[in-house]
Every structure is written in structure tokens, then in C-alpha cells.
Amino acid sequence: MTRVLGMGNALVDIMTRLESDSLLHEFKLPKGSMQLVDRNAAETVSKGTHHLPKQQSSGGSAANTIHGLASLGIDTGFIGTIGEDEFGLFFHEDLKKNNIQPQLFKGKFESGRAIALISPDSERTFATFLGAAIELCVDHLSPEIFEGFNYFHIEGYLVQNHDLIRKAVELAKQKGLKVSLDLASFNVVEANLDFLKEIIKKYVDIVFANEEEAKAFTGLQPLEALHEIAKECEIAVVKVGKNGSLIKKDGIVYTIGVIKANSIDTTGAGDVYASGFIYGLVKGLSMQKCGEIGAILSGKVIEVIGAKIDSPTWEHIRKMVTDVELS
């Protein structure tokens, strides 16, 4: 049995629909970015949006990817750090409920949360209070955690902790795991560019990036960026929103389209694209089919608020995925 382990910030997502982008300017949050904020700033954003509709779910980029894989029937685990509070309990129980093996450590701080501000055009901007999530450290990692897994998926939001990432990918490679990395956010890439280039070249097999992240990483437009990233890893994926995605492996470029979808919130689209793509790899499918399954998941998640899809929709997705597998 092929198993996938994820590591990321254990966050509870608080999805908030904006009436306009004016609050983003008020909070000084660049539209489409992920901004790390302290507890006071998080409280300011919470209070400033108290009148708007909200929805809560367990989140964090890598956790979203792992949830997607678990929903497709893949055996999974997740490494993260939570606080001893209601948010932490909610996160832990949500993993167990979805048949994900929790490898959660307790921190001293409150559990992290990501306030996702969803613009009317469905673009999302995150004000993220990492809290206990940032307490994940080198000392938590041991070779045993990676035992029995075949793939290791990391979110780029963790790369600010260089020692943690370096130790994690070293242990993963020692245990023979394939390593995938989602670059996560253009501002994170810009702030950690040299480190990311070093880690990808030495340890990473699969890189996921959207066009902004790919440009931050290479300075190039999507297709040229794809070629540049592919020089450093086995598989490069550049997601180009409504235009689909580009994949390069063994010198061959694959162009993947999108499914028809009514987009109301893009939160989690890249995360579950990675779920579908890694599912395809686990099943030994072609790059084209891996991308198509990624497109199915990302197309379905943008039709709901947040990164979680309900059970009836998952049943429909699994049927669509089976059709791709058998085609």
C-alpha cells in the first residue's frame, strides 16, 4: 500500500466573505497574498469582519492536500503542532474523522488560525496567525515518523523555518520517500528564494507553483518558468488558474485544461490540485491523467466556500476520477 505523509502548519481556517475589497486596504493586506500576523492583528481582522458570514474548517495548505488524498482513499498521515485549546481539539478530531493518521505535537501557544478573506471575484487573501503551528521544530522529527510512507508532501509556508525543512527532507530521502513541495505564496517565495532553490535542487522531486509563485521563483512567465523549475526536479507543475496547468517531466510538456465550474471561492484550489496529482502518481498514471485528476478536484473545490468538499460531491468526484483512470 502506497502511503502519503504531509507536514504543514496545523491551522483552523475561518472563511469570511467580503462585500468589497475595501477592508483589505483597511487591514493593509495585499489582495491574493498570505500575510503572517500576530495575535493582536488577527483579533483586529476578526473584529473588523464580525458582521460578515463565516465558516470554520481545519486547514493549512498541506493538511488540505492530505485531506483530499484521504477522501480519494489514499492512506495518509499529517505532521503538525497544535495548542491545547478548542481549535487544536477541532483540528485533531477532524484528522481522525477523515482517516488521517495524526502526528500532532502540543505547543505552548494557542492553535493557529488562518482568516481567509474572500473577495467578490473569489480571490482570497489570508491573515494568518500561526500560533502553536510555528512551534513545529527539528526536535519533533525522527526517522520513525517517516517509516512506512512513500511520498512526503510539504507546504511552502513552512520554509521560513529552514532547519525544520532541511531536517525533514533529509529524513524523508533517507527513508526513500518521494518529496513534493507546494511553493504556497509568492511573498514566501521572494523572502526565501535562495533557500528554496537549494532545497529543491538537492531534495525535492515534485514542485507545485501557481503563476505568481513561479514568477517569484524564476522571474519568468508560466511556460518559461516551467522549463526553469523542471531543470531542478523530476516533475514541475505550474498552475495557471482558469487556463489550467502546465506539467513537465522528462523533457515533455503537458497542457492540462480545466473542468466547467462556477467559481465562488478559490481557497484550497491549488492544495487539492496537488491531492489529485499525487493520487495519480500513487496509482501510476500518466502525467496527463495526473493533471486531469488535479483539475477535477480544483474545479470542484472552487464551487464551495473553503477547502472542504461535502460527501455527496466527493462521491461524484470519485466517479469522475475513476472515469479518467479507465479512459
Contacts in CASP RR format, 6 or more apart in sequence:
PFRMAT RR
TARGET T0000
AUTHOR 0000-0000-0000
METHOD contacts of the structure
MODEL  1
MTRVLGMGNALVDIMTRLESDSLLHEFKLPKGSMQLVDRNAAETVSKGTH
HLPKQQSSGGSAANTIHGLASLGIDTGFIGTIGEDEFGLFFHEDLKKNNI
QPQLFKGKFESGRAIALISPDSERTFATFLGAAIELCVDHLSPEIFEGFN
YFHIEGYLVQNHDLIRKAVELAKQKGLKVSLDLASFNVVEANLDFLKEII
KKYVDIVFANEEEAKAFTGLQPLEALHEIAKECEIAVVKVGKNGSLIKKD
GIVYTIGVIKANSIDTTGAGDVYASGFIYGLVKGLSMQKCGEIGAILSGK
VIEVIGAKIDSPTWEHIRKMVTDVELS
1 75 0 8 1.000
2 74 0 8 1.000
2 75 0 8 1.000
2 150 0 8 1.000
2 151 0 8 1.000
2 282 0 8 1.000
3 74 0 8 1.000
3 75 0 8 1.000
3 76 0 8 1.000
3 77 0 8 1.000
3 148 0 8 1.000
3 149 0 8 1.000
3 150 0 8 1.000
3 151 0 8 1.000
4 66 0 8 1.000
4 69 0 8 1.000
4 74 0 8 1.000
4 75 0 8 1.000
4 76 0 8 1.000
4 77 0 8 1.000
4 149 0 8 1.000
4 150 0 8 1.000
4 151 0 8 1.000
4 152 0 8 1.000
4 153 0 8 1.000
4 278 0 8 1.000
4 282 0 8 1.000
5 76 0 8 1.000
5 77 0 8 1.000
5 78 0 8 1.000
5 79 0 8 1.000
5 103 0 8 1.000
5 145 0 8 1.000
5 146 0 8 1.000
5 149 0 8 1.000
5 151 0 8 1.000
5 152 0 8 1.000
5 153 0 8 1.000
5 172 0 8 1.000
5 177 0 8 1.000
6 62 0 8 1.000
6 63 0 8 1.000
6 65 0 8 1.000
6 66 0 8 1.000
6 76 0 8 1.000
6 77 0 8 1.000
6 78 0 8 1.000
6 79 0 8 1.000
6 152 0 8 1.000
6 153 0 8 1.000
6 154 0 8 1.000
7 62 0 8 1.000
7 78 0 8 1.000
7 79 0 8 1.000
7 80 0 8 1.000
7 136 0 8 1.000
7 152 0 8 1.000
7 153 0 8 1.000
7 154 0 8 1.000
7 155 0 8 1.000
7 158 0 8 1.000
7 168 0 8 1.000
8 60 0 8 1.000
8 61 0 8 1.000
8 62 0 8 1.000
8 63 0 8 1.000
8 78 0 8 1.000
8 79 0 8 1.000
8 80 0 8 1.000
8 133 0 8 1.000
8 136 0 8 1.000
8 154 0 8 1.000
8 155 0 8 1.000
8 157 0 8 1.000
8 158 0 8 1.000
9 60 0 8 1.000
9 61 0 8 1.000
9 62 0 8 1.000
9 63 0 8 1.000
9 80 0 8 1.000
9 112 0 8 1.000
9 128 0 8 1.000
9 130 0 8 1.000
9 133 0 8 1.000
9 134 0 8 1.000
9 136 0 8 1.000
9 155 0 8 1.000
9 157 0 8 1.000
9 158 0 8 1.000
10 58 0 8 1.000
10 59 0 8 1.000
10 60 0 8 1.000
10 63 0 8 1.000
10 78 0 8 1.000
10 80 0 8 1.000
10 81 0 8 1.000
10 82 0 8 1.000
10 88 0 8 1.000
10 91 0 8 1.000
10 104 0 8 1.000
10 111 0 8 1.000
10 112 0 8 1.000
10 132 0 8 1.000
10 133 0 8 1.000
11 58 0 8 1.000
11 59 0 8 1.000
11 60 0 8 1.000
11 63 0 8 1.000
11 91 0 8 1.000
11 111 0 8 1.000
11 112 0 8 1.000
11 113 0 8 1.000
11 114 0 8 1.000
11 128 0 8 1.000
11 130 0 8 1.000
11 133 0 8 1.000
12 56 0 8 1.000
12 57 0 8 1.000
12 58 0 8 1.000
12 59 0 8 1.000
12 87 0 8 1.000
12 88 0 8 1.000
12 90 0 8 1.000
12 91 0 8 1.000
12 111 0 8 1.000
12 112 0 8 1.000
12 113 0 8 1.000
12 114 0 8 1.000
13 56 0 8 1.000
13 57 0 8 1.000
13 58 0 8 1.000
13 59 0 8 1.000
13 60 0 8 1.000
13 113 0 8 1.000
13 114 0 8 1.000
13 116 0 8 1.000
13 267 0 8 1.000
13 306 0 8 1.000
13 307 0 8 1.000
14 46 0 8 1.000
14 54 0 8 1.000
14 55 0 8 1.000
14 56 0 8 1.000
14 113 0 8 1.000
14 114 0 8 1.000
14 115 0 8 1.000
14 116 0 8 1.000
15 54 0 8 1.000
15 55 0 8 1.000
15 56 0 8 1.000
15 57 0 8 1.000
15 116 0 8 1.000
15 118 0 8 1.000
15 265 0 8 1.000
15 267 0 8 1.000
15 305 0 8 1.000
15 306 0 8 1.000
16 49 0 8 1.000
16 52 0 8 1.000
16 53 0 8 1.000
16 54 0 8 1.000
16 115 0 8 1.000
16 116 0 8 1.000
16 117 0 8 1.000
16 118 0 8 1.000
17 52 0 8 1.000
17 53 0 8 1.000
17 118 0 8 1.000
17 265 0 8 1.000
17 305 0 8 1.000
18 24 0 8 1.000
18 49 0 8 1.000
18 52 0 8 1.000
18 117 0 8 1.000
18 118 0 8 1.000
18 119 0 8 1.000
18 120 0 8 1.000
19 52 0 8 1.000
19 120 0 8 1.000
20 119 0 8 1.000
20 120 0 8 1.000
21 31 0 8 1.000
21 119 0 8 1.000
21 120 0 8 1.000
23 48 0 8 1.000
23 49 0 8 1.000
23 117 0 8 1.000
24 30 0 8 1.000
24 31 0 8 1.000
24 117 0 8 1.000
24 119 0 8 1.000
24 125 0 8 1.000
27 41 0 8 1.000
27 44 0 8 1.000
27 45 0 8 1.000
27 117 0 8 1.000
27 127 0 8 1.000
29 35 0 8 1.000
29 117 0 8 1.000
29 125 0 8 1.000
29 127 0 8 1.000
30 125 0 8 1.000
30 187 0 8 1.000
31 119 0 8 1.000
31 123 0 8 1.000
31 125 0 8 1.000
32 123 0 8 1.000
32 124 0 8 1.000
32 125 0 8 1.000
32 126 0 8 1.000
33 125 0 8 1.000
33 126 0 8 1.000
33 185 0 8 1.000
33 186 0 8 1.000
33 187 0 8 1.000
34 114 0 8 1.000
34 125 0 8 1.000
34 126 0 8 1.000
34 128 0 8 1.000
34 157 0 8 1.000
34 184 0 8 1.000
34 185 0 8 1.000
34 187 0 8 1.000
34 188 0 8 1.000
35 125 0 8 1.000
35 126 0 8 1.000
35 127 0 8 1.000
35 128 0 8 1.000
35 187 0 8 1.000
36 128 0 8 1.000
36 129 0 8 1.000
36 130 0 8 1.000
37 45 0 8 1.000
37 127 0 8 1.000
37 128 0 8 1.000
37 129 0 8 1.000
38 129 0 8 1.000
39 110 0 8 1.000
39 129 0 8 1.000
39 131 0 8 1.000
41 127 0 8 1.000
41 129 0 8 1.000
42 113 0 8 1.000
42 115 0 8 1.000
42 127 0 8 1.000
42 129 0 8 1.000
45 115 0 8 1.000
45 117 0 8 1.000
45 127 0 8 1.000
46 115 0 8 1.000
49 115 0 8 1.000
49 117 0 8 1.000
55 305 0 8 1.000
55 306 0 8 1.000
56 90 0 8 1.000
57 94 0 8 1.000
57 306 0 8 1.000
57 307 0 8 1.000
57 308 0 8 1.000
58 67 0 8 1.000
58 90 0 8 1.000
58 91 0 8 1.000
58 94 0 8 1.000
58 95 0 8 1.000
58 308 0 8 1.000
59 67 0 8 1.000
59 91 0 8 1.000
59 114 0 8 1.000
59 307 0 8 1.000
60 114 0 8 1.000
60 155 0 8 1.000
60 157 0 8 1.000
60 271 0 8 1.000
60 307 0 8 1.000
61 155 0 8 1.000
61 156 0 8 1.000
61 157 0 8 1.000
61 182 0 8 1.000
61 184 0 8 1.000
61 268 0 8 1.000
61 271 0 8 1.000
62 78 0 8 1.000
62 153 0 8 1.000
62 154 0 8 1.000
62 155 0 8 1.000
62 158 0 8 1.000
62 182 0 8 1.000
62 271 0 8 1.000
63 78 0 8 1.000
63 91 0 8 1.000
63 95 0 8 1.000
64 268 0 8 1.000
64 271 0 8 1.000
64 272 0 8 1.000
64 275 0 8 1.000
64 307 0 8 1.000
65 153 0 8 1.000
65 155 0 8 1.000
65 182 0 8 1.000
65 271 0 8 1.000
65 272 0 8 1.000
65 274 0 8 1.000
65 275 0 8 1.000
65 278 0 8 1.000
66 76 0 8 1.000
66 77 0 8 1.000
66 78 0 8 1.000
66 100 0 8 1.000
66 153 0 8 1.000
66 275 0 8 1.000
67 98 0 8 1.000
67 100 0 8 1.000
67 275 0 8 1.000
67 307 0 8 1.000
67 308 0 8 1.000
68 272 0 8 1.000
68 275 0 8 1.000
68 276 0 8 1.000
68 297 0 8 1.000
69 76 0 8 1.000
69 275 0 8 1.000
69 276 0 8 1.000
69 278 0 8 1.000
69 279 0 8 1.000
69 282 0 8 1.000
70 76 0 8 1.000
70 98 0 8 1.000
70 99 0 8 1.000
70 100 0 8 1.000
71 98 0 8 1.000
71 275 0 8 1.000
71 309 0 8 1.000
71 314 0 8 1.000
71 317 0 8 1.000
72 275 0 8 1.000
72 276 0 8 1.000
72 279 0 8 1.000
72 317 0 8 1.000
72 318 0 8 1.000
72 321 0 8 1.000
73 99 0 8 1.000
74 278 0 8 1.000
74 279 0 8 1.000
74 282 0 8 1.000
75 99 0 8 1.000
76 99 0 8 1.000
76 100 0 8 1.000
76 101 0 8 1.000
77 95 0 8 1.000
77 100 0 8 1.000
77 101 0 8 1.000
77 102 0 8 1.000
77 103 0 8 1.000
77 149 0 8 1.000
78 95 0 8 1.000
78 100 0 8 1.000
78 101 0 8 1.000
78 102 0 8 1.000
78 103 0 8 1.000
78 104 0 8 1.000
79 103 0 8 1.000
79 104 0 8 1.000
79 136 0 8 1.000
79 140 0 8 1.000
79 141 0 8 1.000
79 145 0 8 1.000
80 103 0 8 1.000
80 104 0 8 1.000
80 105 0 8 1.000
80 133 0 8 1.000
80 136 0 8 1.000
80 140 0 8 1.000
81 104 0 8 1.000
81 105 0 8 1.000
81 106 0 8 1.000
81 107 0 8 1.000
81 132 0 8 1.000
81 133 0 8 1.000
81 134 0 8 1.000
81 135 0 8 1.000
81 136 0 8 1.000
81 140 0 8 1.000
82 88 0 8 1.000
82 91 0 8 1.000
82 92 0 8 1.000
82 104 0 8 1.000
82 105 0 8 1.000
82 106 0 8 1.000
82 107 0 8 1.000
82 111 0 8 1.000
82 112 0 8 1.000
82 132 0 8 1.000
82 133 0 8 1.000
83 106 0 8 1.000
83 107 0 8 1.000
83 108 0 8 1.000
83 109 0 8 1.000
83 110 0 8 1.000
83 111 0 8 1.000
83 112 0 8 1.000
83 131 0 8 1.000
83 132 0 8 1.000
84 106 0 8 1.000
84 107 0 8 1.000
85 110 0 8 1.000
85 111 0 8 1.000
87 110 0 8 1.000
87 111 0 8 1.000
87 112 0 8 1.000
87 113 0 8 1.000
88 111 0 8 1.000
88 132 0 8 1.000
91 104 0 8 1.000
91 111 0 8 1.000
92 102 0 8 1.000
92 104 0 8 1.000
95 101 0 8 1.000
95 102 0 8 1.000
95 104 0 8 1.000
96 102 0 8 1.000
103 145 0 8 1.000
105 135 0 8 1.000
105 136 0 8 1.000
105 140 0 8 1.000
106 132 0 8 1.000
107 132 0 8 1.000
107 135 0 8 1.000
108 132 0 8 1.000
108 135 0 8 1.000
109 131 0 8 1.000
109 132 0 8 1.000
109 134 0 8 1.000
109 135 0 8 1.000
110 131 0 8 1.000
110 132 0 8 1.000
111 131 0 8 1.000
111 132 0 8 1.000
111 133 0 8 1.000
112 128 0 8 1.000
112 129 0 8 1.000
112 130 0 8 1.000
112 131 0 8 1.000
112 132 0 8 1.000
112 133 0 8 1.000
113 128 0 8 1.000
113 129 0 8 1.000
114 126 0 8 1.000
114 127 0 8 1.000
114 128 0 8 1.000
114 129 0 8 1.000
115 126 0 8 1.000
115 127 0 8 1.000
115 128 0 8 1.000
115 129 0 8 1.000
116 124 0 8 1.000
116 125 0 8 1.000
116 126 0 8 1.000
116 267 0 8 1.000
116 306 0 8 1.000
117 124 0 8 1.000
117 125 0 8 1.000
117 126 0 8 1.000
117 127 0 8 1.000
118 124 0 8 1.000
118 265 0 8 1.000
118 267 0 8 1.000
118 305 0 8 1.000
119 125 0 8 1.000
122 263 0 8 1.000
122 264 0 8 1.000
122 265 0 8 1.000
122 266 0 8 1.000
122 302 0 8 1.000
123 266 0 8 1.000
124 265 0 8 1.000
124 266 0 8 1.000
124 267 0 8 1.000
128 157 0 8 1.000
134 161 0 8 1.000
136 158 0 8 1.000
136 161 0 8 1.000
136 164 0 8 1.000
137 161 0 8 1.000
137 163 0 8 1.000
137 164 0 8 1.000
138 163 0 8 1.000
138 164 0 8 1.000
138 167 0 8 1.000
141 164 0 8 1.000
141 167 0 8 1.000
141 168 0 8 1.000
141 171 0 8 1.000
142 171 0 8 1.000
143 171 0 8 1.000
143 174 0 8 1.000
143 175 0 8 1.000
145 171 0 8 1.000
146 152 0 8 1.000
146 171 0 8 1.000
146 172 0 8 1.000
146 174 0 8 1.000
146 175 0 8 1.000
146 177 0 8 1.000
147 175 0 8 1.000
148 175 0 8 1.000
149 175 0 8 1.000
149 177 0 8 1.000
150 177 0 8 1.000
150 178 0 8 1.000
150 282 0 8 1.000
151 177 0 8 1.000
151 178 0 8 1.000
151 179 0 8 1.000
151 180 0 8 1.000
151 278 0 8 1.000
151 281 0 8 1.000
151 282 0 8 1.000
152 168 0 8 1.000
152 169 0 8 1.000
152 172 0 8 1.000
152 177 0 8 1.000
152 178 0 8 1.000
152 179 0 8 1.000
152 180 0 8 1.000
153 179 0 8 1.000
153 180 0 8 1.000
153 181 0 8 1.000
153 182 0 8 1.000
153 274 0 8 1.000
153 278 0 8 1.000
154 165 0 8 1.000
154 168 0 8 1.000
154 169 0 8 1.000
154 179 0 8 1.000
154 180 0 8 1.000
154 181 0 8 1.000
154 182 0 8 1.000
155 181 0 8 1.000
155 182 0 8 1.000
155 184 0 8 1.000
156 181 0 8 1.000
156 182 0 8 1.000
156 183 0 8 1.000
156 184 0 8 1.000
156 185 0 8 1.000
156 188 0 8 1.000
156 196 0 8 1.000
157 184 0 8 1.000
157 185 0 8 1.000
157 188 0 8 1.000
158 164 0 8 1.000
158 165 0 8 1.000
159 165 0 8 1.000
159 184 0 8 1.000
159 188 0 8 1.000
159 192 0 8 1.000
159 195 0 8 1.000
159 196 0 8 1.000
159 199 0 8 1.000
160 188 0 8 1.000
160 191 0 8 1.000
160 192 0 8 1.000
162 192 0 8 1.000
162 195 0 8 1.000
165 195 0 8 1.000
165 199 0 8 1.000
166 199 0 8 1.000
169 179 0 8 1.000
169 199 0 8 1.000
169 202 0 8 1.000
169 203 0 8 1.000
169 204 0 8 1.000
170 203 0 8 1.000
172 179 0 8 1.000
172 203 0 8 1.000
173 179 0 8 1.000
173 203 0 8 1.000
178 205 0 8 1.000
178 206 0 8 1.000
178 281 0 8 1.000
179 203 0 8 1.000
179 204 0 8 1.000
179 205 0 8 1.000
179 206 0 8 1.000
180 204 0 8 1.000
180 205 0 8 1.000
180 206 0 8 1.000
180 207 0 8 1.000
180 208 0 8 1.000
180 274 0 8 1.000
180 278 0 8 1.000
181 199 0 8 1.000
181 200 0 8 1.000
181 204 0 8 1.000
181 206 0 8 1.000
181 207 0 8 1.000
181 208 0 8 1.000
182 208 0 8 1.000
182 209 0 8 1.000
182 270 0 8 1.000
182 271 0 8 1.000
182 274 0 8 1.000
183 189 0 8 1.000
183 196 0 8 1.000
183 207 0 8 1.000
183 208 0 8 1.000
183 209 0 8 1.000
183 210 0 8 1.000
183 213 0 8 1.000
183 214 0 8 1.000
183 216 0 8 1.000
183 217 0 8 1.000
184 213 0 8 1.000
185 213 0 8 1.000
186 212 0 8 1.000
186 213 0 8 1.000
186 215 0 8 1.000
186 216 0 8 1.000
187 216 0 8 1.000
189 196 0 8 1.000
189 209 0 8 1.000
189 213 0 8 1.000
189 216 0 8 1.000
189 217 0 8 1.000
190 216 0 8 1.000
193 216 0 8 1.000
193 217 0 8 1.000
196 217 0 8 1.000
197 217 0 8 1.000
197 232 0 8 1.000
200 207 0 8 1.000
200 229 0 8 1.000
200 232 0 8 1.000
200 233 0 8 1.000
201 232 0 8 1.000
201 233 0 8 1.000
204 232 0 8 1.000
204 233 0 8 1.000
205 233 0 8 1.000
205 234 0 8 1.000
205 235 0 8 1.000
206 233 0 8 1.000
206 234 0 8 1.000
206 235 0 8 1.000
206 236 0 8 1.000
206 237 0 8 1.000
206 277 0 8 1.000
206 278 0 8 1.000
206 281 0 8 1.000
207 229 0 8 1.000
207 232 0 8 1.000
207 233 0 8 1.000
207 235 0 8 1.000
207 236 0 8 1.000
207 237 0 8 1.000
208 237 0 8 1.000
208 239 0 8 1.000
208 270 0 8 1.000
208 273 0 8 1.000
208 274 0 8 1.000
208 277 0 8 1.000
209 217 0 8 1.000
209 225 0 8 1.000
209 229 0 8 1.000
209 236 0 8 1.000
209 237 0 8 1.000
209 238 0 8 1.000
209 239 0 8 1.000
210 238 0 8 1.000
210 239 0 8 1.000
210 240 0 8 1.000
210 241 0 8 1.000
210 270 0 8 1.000
211 221 0 8 1.000
211 222 0 8 1.000
211 225 0 8 1.000
211 238 0 8 1.000
211 239 0 8 1.000
211 240 0 8 1.000
211 241 0 8 1.000
214 220 0 8 1.000
214 222 0 8 1.000
214 225 0 8 1.000
214 226 0 8 1.000
214 229 0 8 1.000
214 238 0 8 1.000
215 221 0 8 1.000
215 222 0 8 1.000
215 225 0 8 1.000
217 225 0 8 1.000
217 228 0 8 1.000
217 229 0 8 1.000
218 224 0 8 1.000
218 225 0 8 1.000
218 228 0 8 1.000
218 229 0 8 1.000
219 225 0 8 1.000
220 228 0 8 1.000
222 238 0 8 1.000
222 240 0 8 1.000
222 246 0 8 1.000
223 238 0 8 1.000
223 246 0 8 1.000
223 253 0 8 1.000
225 238 0 8 1.000
226 236 0 8 1.000
226 238 0 8 1.000
226 246 0 8 1.000
226 247 0 8 1.000
226 248 0 8 1.000
226 253 0 8 1.000
227 248 0 8 1.000
229 236 0 8 1.000
229 238 0 8 1.000
229 248 0 8 1.000
230 236 0 8 1.000
230 248 0 8 1.000
230 249 0 8 1.000
230 251 0 8 1.000
234 249 0 8 1.000
235 247 0 8 1.000
235 248 0 8 1.000
235 249 0 8 1.000
235 287 0 8 1.000
236 247 0 8 1.000
236 248 0 8 1.000
236 249 0 8 1.000
237 245 0 8 1.000
237 246 0 8 1.000
237 247 0 8 1.000
237 277 0 8 1.000
237 291 0 8 1.000
238 245 0 8 1.000
238 246 0 8 1.000
239 245 0 8 1.000
239 269 0 8 1.000
239 270 0 8 1.000
239 273 0 8 1.000
239 298 0 8 1.000
240 246 0 8 1.000
241 258 0 8 1.000
241 269 0 8 1.000
242 258 0 8 1.000
243 257 0 8 1.000
243 258 0 8 1.000
244 255 0 8 1.000
244 256 0 8 1.000
244 257 0 8 1.000
244 258 0 8 1.000
244 295 0 8 1.000
245 256 0 8 1.000
245 257 0 8 1.000
245 273 0 8 1.000
245 291 0 8 1.000
245 294 0 8 1.000
245 295 0 8 1.000
246 253 0 8 1.000
246 254 0 8 1.000
246 255 0 8 1.000
246 256 0 8 1.000
247 253 0 8 1.000
247 254 0 8 1.000
247 256 0 8 1.000
247 287 0 8 1.000
247 290 0 8 1.000
247 291 0 8 1.000
248 254 0 8 1.000
249 287 0 8 1.000
252 287 0 8 1.000
254 287 0 8 1.000
254 288 0 8 1.000
254 291 0 8 1.000
256 288 0 8 1.000
256 291 0 8 1.000
256 292 0 8 1.000
256 294 0 8 1.000
256 295 0 8 1.000
257 292 0 8 1.000
257 295 0 8 1.000
258 295 0 8 1.000
258 298 0 8 1.000
258 299 0 8 1.000
259 295 0 8 1.000
259 296 0 8 1.000
259 299 0 8 1.000
259 300 0 8 1.000
261 299 0 8 1.000
261 300 0 8 1.000
261 302 0 8 1.000
261 303 0 8 1.000
262 303 0 8 1.000
263 299 0 8 1.000
263 302 0 8 1.000
263 303 0 8 1.000
264 302 0 8 1.000
264 303 0 8 1.000
264 304 0 8 1.000
264 305 0 8 1.000
265 302 0 8 1.000
265 304 0 8 1.000
265 305 0 8 1.000
265 306 0 8 1.000
266 302 0 8 1.000
267 301 0 8 1.000
267 305 0 8 1.000
267 306 0 8 1.000
267 307 0 8 1.000
268 298 0 8 1.000
268 301 0 8 1.000
268 306 0 8 1.000
268 307 0 8 1.000
269 298 0 8 1.000
269 299 0 8 1.000
269 301 0 8 1.000
269 302 0 8 1.000
270 298 0 8 1.000
271 307 0 8 1.000
272 294 0 8 1.000
272 297 0 8 1.000
272 298 0 8 1.000
272 300 0 8 1.000
272 301 0 8 1.000
272 307 0 8 1.000
272 309 0 8 1.000
273 291 0 8 1.000
273 294 0 8 1.000
273 295 0 8 1.000
273 297 0 8 1.000
273 298 0 8 1.000
274 294 0 8 1.000
275 294 0 8 1.000
275 297 0 8 1.000
276 290 0 8 1.000
276 291 0 8 1.000
276 293 0 8 1.000
276 294 0 8 1.000
276 296 0 8 1.000
276 297 0 8 1.000
276 321 0 8 1.000
277 290 0 8 1.000
277 291 0 8 1.000
277 293 0 8 1.000
277 294 0 8 1.000
279 290 0 8 1.000
279 293 0 8 1.000
279 294 0 8 1.000
279 321 0 8 1.000
280 289 0 8 1.000
280 290 0 8 1.000
280 293 0 8 1.000
281 290 0 8 1.000
283 325 0 8 1.000
285 293 0 8 1.000
285 324 0 8 1.000
285 325 0 8 1.000
289 324 0 8 1.000
289 325 0 8 1.000
289 327 0 8 1.000
292 324 0 8 1.000
293 321 0 8 1.000
293 324 0 8 1.000
296 317 0 8 1.000
296 320 0 8 1.000
296 321 0 8 1.000
296 324 0 8 1.000
297 317 0 8 1.000
300 309 0 8 1.000
300 313 0 8 1.000
300 316 0 8 1.000
300 317 0 8 1.000
301 307 0 8 1.000
301 309 0 8 1.000
304 310 0 8 1.000
304 313 0 8 1.000
309 317 0 8 1.000
END
